[in-house]
């Protein structure tokens, strides 16, 4: 029989954490699963670590192409109806797969389940909740129309495989990660509801090589993601309120790198699309100003 859940673990030079990630999935009280490790051109001991689990995992190796391409490689070979993601430096907490799969089993309209996560250090010690940094959706029973402002943590996500067949896979123009996950969730929201579990199901590791620490890079990736979201062929068929939110976000990400006339064009188009979303647009501007101040203070 085919497994119900395929757990995709992309790995690029995180061999020191990979065994812990694999073990955390093997220890799940959910047997109907397969584990797919995608070695994205690592130069460390990733292959050697994966080889120790050769009878328990599906192993895929490719030249380094980035997190988006690595996840896509895992999705393509996955046999499961549901895809659960876990970055190689993160760990599943007990019960994660059972809890998330149960929601997808019980609610066919739901395409994606996400959750909170513990922030952990390199030794696995808990530092706090990720929601204290990223916030939580206002409507946890269906946060699909909040995906502009709330980006689900990828390592907590379980998604129906058919969502990618309908919305497309992760965009491989994102080479190092950062932005491709937000764009994927925004596109999946076009056709599917989403549920947020207000409890940690994953340990999200914080360490010096996290991509999210490079703010300039993340801002660049966010601009690309916002551009691709607005240019998507199905953009016009989103509800007006969601289109307006995306246009406000496109305005914010374009302000410093594109002509001001073009940036203002997105702002005014958003207002015309749905005037009721102007408070969201002002909130986006406020967030942008706060981020600018933090960056300037951080460089002093």
Secondary structure by P-SEA (a helix, b strand, c coil): ccccbbbbbbbcccccaaaaaaaaaaacccccbbbbbbccccccaaaaaaaaacccccccccccccaaaaaaaaaaaccccbbbbbccccccccaaaaaaaaaaaacccccbbbbbbbbcccccccccccccccccccccccccccccccccccccccccaaaaaaccccccccccccaaaaaaaaaaaccbbbbbcccccccccccccccccaaaaaaaaaaaaaaaaaaccccccccaaaaaaaaaaaaaaacccccaaaaaaaaaaaaaacccaaaaaaaaaaaaaaaaaaaaaaac
